[in-house]
Amino acid sequence: MGRPRFTIWHAVLLLTCLIHLPGASSMLKCKCDINICKDTNGTCETDGYCFTSVQRKKNSDEVVYNFRCFSNKGFPEVVGLAGRQGEYCNDTGQGEEYVWAASCCNDQDFCNDLSTPFVRPSRELQASETSYLTSLEIALCITVPTLIGCIIVIFCYYFRTSSHKRRGLHQHLKQQGDDSIETPDHPILSKGVSLKHMIEMTTSGSGSGLPLLVQRSIARQIQLMNIIGQGRFGEVFRGRWRGENVAVKIFSSREERSWFREAEIYQTVMLRHENILGFIAADNKDNGTWTQLWLITDYHEFGSLFDFLSNTTLTTNSMIQMALSVATGLAHLHMDIMGTQGKPAIAHRDLKSKNILVKSNWTCAIGDLGLAVRHDVTTDTVDIPLNNRVGTKRYMAPEVLDDTMNIDQFDSFKRADVYALGLVFWEMAMRCNVGGKYDEYQLPFFDAVPPDPTIDEMKRVVCYEKQRPNIPNRWQSCDALHIMTKLMKECWYHHATARLTALRIKKTLSNYRTSEELKM
């Protein structure tokens, strides 16, 4: 291989970076031109400095290097120009034909050897520089843009595949201007048609929800009344549409994924069920400052199960009825319905008392499906949404807390739901009034972790210490509470495969209620 190719300005940078260390105590070895130091094979020794100069003829690629030794006593022995170190060291310049640079160093042996390439020249000398690329620079020029291009292609592919459904919803909504909100000629929006009848008209076939235009028309006709809830996603309002109450969940713009995911899940074919919160419409509205993301659902004046249990005690019958309705709703979510108009199995992933609504007849409906996942039977895959939110730590199953859950297996998600269901049952049982005895409402693990526990705190209690909520002894003397105790213990087994299914829990509660009715 030949000598590495440098520009003169590469050499300038090297030479100006070499530090002068006068007064070296030992002889310094330097590189020396072979025609001067023939007897020493291109090496000279001095008590002073190693000297280097480089020159290039203008408009030519040819570069000439000179290597010498300088003596402290006189300018060097091999040259015979005593006393002129200052004139020749650290000198740069250019004439009519040549550009040159020179420098001295004595920091180490052969410090004037320029066999290693250096970086770009100083700014003031760039005007006269002819630039050359090393093989490393050429490789970087090729590979870096290629890598950047690959990353852009991958990102574009992900963005396109993950948002094509979202674009369908947005584009359909955006096609309709604000002037087309009222559609009196639409048979579904005829005056006097209630929301209940409207939904029955459109969901008796596919069960996938109202047409998007109708959803938007309803959303634009809603009058917000008062705030009824607030959370990480945004706020929940009570709204009015043609004299009917509705719940309006308004997401912040940073929670667009949660909004879209929840609207998408609610419109799953055949999802509508009396124990699943009734979905009405979704819309994105520009209020002049930012875009509001609306999700409109049925309104239940009793609010969440958390609010209800905080203020109300239960009889054994109402406790069983509530527990059965929640188990029925979860069983419907978990069940897949085969056929062309079938429903995929769905896991909730954030089941808790705050995400369960209490209806006027004291049954329950499961809501907040923003973290839900669906099972594709044909490919046996789970469509896990890309969402920054996580489930509620207090209700997380052991395998979720210690990150041992197999997320490629859909049954893992269902078993985690069942664990959370057991904790909800415990909350209900705590408020069951038997003979005037009941407990104040508390969240699960209230006595073991702080109000807003961390993952590590929950992991310590649930995974390592294997604690579960306390079961009062008095529950064993009541048949209904005894049944609930047995069920909740079988829901929160440490090993997920040992837990009951939602369908089995539903059948157990249904059989118990039937047996109690026969006794009456």
N, C-alpha and C positions, 0 to 999 in steps of 0.2 A: 504493500500500500504506500502511496505517496504522502508527502507532508500535508497536514490539515490546512485547509484553505482559509485564510483570515483576510479581513480588510485591514487597512492601516489603522482604522479607528478602533477596531477590536484591540489592537495592540496598544493604542493610546490609553484606553481605559485601564488595561492591565498595568501599564507602566506608571500611570499616575496614582494607582492604588498601592503600589509598593512603598513601604515605609522605610525611611532612612534611619538606620541605627548605627550612629558613628561610634568609633572606639572599640571595634570588635577585638577581642583579645587573642583570637586564634586565626590562622590562615583560612581565608574564605575561598572555596572552590567555585569557579564560574565556568559557564559555557563560553568557548572561544572559537572563532572562525578557524576552520581546519587549515586554511592557507597560512595563517599566522602561527597556530600552535600545532604544527605537524608532529613535533617530537612527543607531545603529551596527548595525542589523539583527541584534539578538540577541547582540551581542558586547560585552564590556567588557575593559578593561586595568587591571592593578594591579601594585604592587610587592610585594604580599603573597600572598594565597591565592585560589584558586577555591573557591567555596562551593556545596554542594548539599544540598538537603533533600528528603525524600519523606514523604508522609503518606497514610494510607488510613483511611477511615471504617470502623469496625467493622461487620461483617455487610454489607459492600458491596464490590463489585469495583472501585470507582472509586479511582484513585491520582492524587495531585496532586504534581507536581515543582516545585521552586523552584531557580533558579540565580542566583548573585550573584558579585560581586567583594568580597574583604576587603582592606583596606589595612593595611600594617604600622603606620601612624601612628595609625589609629583605626578603629573598626568602621564598616563600609564607607561610602564616600562616598554611595552610592546609598540607603543605609538610614538613616545618621545615628545609629547606636547605638555610639558610640566606646567602646573598651576592653573589649568583651564577647566577644572571640574564643573564649576558653576555655569560655564558657558555651554557645556555639553550635556549636563544632567537635567532631566525633566524639561526638555526643550521640544517644542512643536512648531511647525511652520510650513509654509509652502512658497515655492518660487514659480518661475515661468514654466518650468518643465516638471518639477517634482513636488511631492507632498511628503513630509517626513515627521518623525517623532523619535525622541530619545529619552532614556531614563536610567537611573542608577538604583541599586538596592544592595543591602547586605544583611537581610534578616535571616537567610538560610543559604546553604550551598545550592548552587545552580538556580538561584532565584530569578535569573534572567532568561531561563529557558521558556520559550513561548509555545510549548507543544500542546497546551490545552486551550480550546476555544473560549472566548469570553463574550459577554453580552454587548448590547448596543453601545455606540460611541457617545461621547458627551454631546449635549445639545448644541453648544456653540460651534461644533465642528461638523454637524450633520449636513450642512449645505453642500459641502464638497465631497460627501461620502457616496460611493457606489456600493449598494447593499448586496450581500450574498447570504443565502440560506444554507444552514447546515442540514445534514440528513435528518437530525432530530426535529428541527424546525419544520422541515417539509412534511415529516410524518405527522406532527401536531396539526399543521394546517389542513391535512386531509382527514385525520381521525376525529378531531374535535367537532368540526361542522357535521360530520357524519353521525356522531353520537347525539348531537343536539337535534338533528333531523329525525333520528329514530325516536327520541323521547317525544318530540312534537307529534309524530305519527301515532304513537301509542296513546298519548293523551287525547288526541282527536278521536281515535277509535273508541276509547272508553267513554268520552263525553257523548259521542253520538249514540252508542248503544245503551247508555244508562239514562239518557234523557229523551229518547224518541217518543215514549208514551207521554212524558210531561209536555213535550212540545205539542202533542195532539190536543191535550186539554187546553194549554195556553192559547194555541192558535185558534181553536174553535171559539174560545171566549173572546179573543181579540178581534175576530172577524165581525163581531156584532158591536157597533158603536153604541154610545150612551143613548142615542136617539131611538134605538130599537129595543129598549128595555121592555116597554109595554107591548104585548102581543095578544090583544083581546080576541083575535080570531082563532088562536090556538085552542083546540078543544080541551086540552088539559088545563089551560089557564082560564077557563070560563068562570065568570062570576058565580059565586056560590059553591064552587067545588072546594072542599076542604083538603088539607094536606093529606089526611088519612086516605080519602078516596082517590086523590091524585096519585099517591104512591101505589095503591092497590091497582089502579088502572094500568100502570106502567111496569109493575114488577111481577105481575101474575105469570108472565111468560118466562123471561130470562132471569128476573130477579136481580138485575144489575144496576138498578137505580134510574132516576129521572134522566131524560135527555139533557145534554149539556146546555142547550139554549134555555130550556125551562129552568134549569138550576140557576143560571145567571139572572133570568128575569125575576125569579123569586128573591134572590139575594139583593137585587137592586131595589126591591120594594119593601125591604125590612126596615123597621124603625127600631134602633137600639134604645133600650129603656134604662137598665141599671146593671152594674157589674155584679156578677155572682160568684166569680172565682178568679184565681190568678196562679200562674205556675211558671216553670222555666220557659215554656213555649210562648207564652203571651197571656192574654186575658180571656175570660168567658163572660158574655153578656146575656141578659134576657132580652129577647127581641120580640117584636110583634109583626105578624104578617096577616093582613085581612082579619084582624081580631083574634088570631091564634098566637099563643106563646111558642117561641122557638128558642133554642140555645145557640148562640153565635160564638164560636171559638175563633179568636183573632190571633193569628200567629205573627210573630215579628219576622222581618224579612230574612234574618239569618237562620230562621227555622223553616225555610222553604222545603227542604227535603222531608221534614216531618209532616208538613202540611200536605205535600203531594202524596207521600206514602200513605197517610191515613185516608185521604180521599180515594186513593187507588184501592186500598184494602176494603173500604166500606162498599165500593162498587163492584166487588167480586161477585160473580154470578152465584145466585142462591145463598148469599150470606144472610139476607134479612131474616131475623128471628126475633121472637118476643123477648128473649133474654139477651139480645145484642142491641146496643144503643141504636135507635133508628136514624139513619143518615138521610138528609134531605137535599143538600146542595153544597157545592164548593165554588168559590169565585175569588178572583184577584181584583182588588179595587184600588184605584189610584186616588188618594185623598188630597193630592196637591203637593204633599211633602214627601211621602214615601208610599210604597205599594203595600196595601193590607191584604193578607191572605185569610179568607174567611172559610170556615167549615161550619155548616148549619145542620143541627141535629134536633131530635125531639127534646122538649123541655120537660124536666121532672122537678116539681117544686120542692120535693124533699131533699134534693141535692145528692151528694155522694154518700156512700155507706159510712165513710169516715165521719161526715157531719151528722148523719142520722144517729149513729151509735153514740156520738158524743153527748147527745141530748135526750136520747130515748132508750128505755129498757125494752126487752123483748119477752114475750111469753114463750113457752116451749114450742107451741104450734107455729108462731110467727118466726122463730129461729129456724125451725126445720124447713118452713116454706121459703125463707130467704136463702138458706144454704142450698136447697134443692134447685132454686132458680139460677143461682150462680153456677152450680155444677152442670145444670142443663145447658146454659149458655156456653160454658167452656167445652162441654162435650160436642156441641154443634160446631164450634170453632175447630176443634181437633179432628172432626170427622171429615173424610173426603167422600163426596157424592159422585159416583161414576156416571158417565154419559156425556152426550154432546153438550148438554146444558148443566154439566156437573160442577161441583164446587171442590176446589183443592183443600187439603187439610191446612189449617192455619194455627200457628202458635202465637200467643199474645206477647210474651217476654217482659211484660211490666204489670202483671196482675197484682193489685193491692186494693185496699178499701177506698182509696181516693179515686180510683179509676172504675169504680162500680157505682152505678146510679140506682137510687131507690124509687120505684114507681108508686103511683097513688094507691095501688092495691097491696103494697108492702112486698112485692116481688122485686127482683133486681135485674138490671141490664148492664152488661159489660161494655165499657167504652174505652176511649183512648187507644187506638190501634196503630199509633205512629211508629211503634217498634216491631210490629208483627212481621212474621216470616211465613212464606207459603211453601208447600212441598209440591214439587213437580214429579208426579208418579212416573211419567214416561222416561225421565232421565235420572230419577231418584236423586234430585239435587234440591238444595234449599236456597231460595232467593233472598239472601241476607242483604238488607238495605245498607247503603253507605250513609251512615247517620252518626253525627257526633254524640248524640245522646246515648246514655246507657240506662239499664234498668235501675230501679230503686235498690240501693245497697241493702237496706233492712230486709228486703224480701228475696234477696238473691239466694239461690240454692248453693249448697257446698261446692258442687263441681263448677259453678260459675265463679264463685269467689276465688277458688284456688286455681282457676284456669285449666281444669282437667276435662272439661266437657268436650265431647266430640261434635264439633259444629257441622261436620259433614253428614251427620245422622239426624234426621228430623225428629225421631223419637226423643232425642236428648232435650230438645226444646220443649216438647210436651211434658216431659218429666219435671223440668224446671218450673213450668206453670203449675203443676200439681203440688209441688213443694210450697209455692206461694199461696195456693188455695188453702192448704192446711193452716197457714198463719191467719188467713182471713176467717176461717172457721173459728179459730181461737178467739179472735176479736168479737165475733158474734156471741160465742158462749160466755165470755166475760160479762156481757150485758144481759144475760138471760136471768130473769127474775123468777126464782123458785121459792115460794114460801116467804117472800119479802127479802130474800137474800140475793144480792148481786154485787158485782164489783164495779168500781169506777172505770170508765173507759181508758184504756192504755194501748199504745202501739206495741207490737211484738218486740221482745228484748228491751223493753223500757228500763228494766232494772239492771241490764248488763252492758249497755252501750250508751253514749251520749245522744242527744236529740238528733244530731246530724253526723252519724258515724262514718268513719272512713272505711275503705275496703279492708285495710289491715286490722282494724278493730273488729269488724264483722267476721273476718277470717279467723281471728283468734278465738272468738266466742263459738262460732258455728262449726268450723273445720277442726280446730285443734282441741278445744275443750268439749266440743260436741254438745253444747247446751241447746235446749229447746225451751219455748215458753213454759212457765210453771202451770201445772194442772192442780187446781184446788181439790182437796179430798171430798168436799161436798158434792162434786159433780158425779161421783160414783153412785150416789143414792137416787139419782134421777135418770130414768130410762133415756130420755132425749139427750141429756148431757153425756150420758155414758156412751151412746151411739156416736155423738159428735167427737168425744174424746178418742174413741177407737179409730174413727176415720182420720182425724188430724194427725194422730201418731203414725198411721200408715201412709200419710201424705208426705211427711217430713223425714222419712228414713234417710240416713246418711248415704246409703247406696241407692242410686237413682233407679236401678232396675227392680228394686224391691217395692217401689211405690205403686199405689193403685192407679188405674186409669181414670180419667174424668167420667167415662161411661159407667164404670163399675161404681164410682161414688154416687153418680146419679141414680143408678138402680137400687143401691142400698138405701138411700134416703127415701126414694119413692116407695119401696116396699115397707119401710118403717111407717111412713105416713098412712099408707093403705091399711096396715094392721091396726094403727091407732084409730082410724075412722071406723073400722069394723067393731072395735070395742065399745064405741059410743052408742 
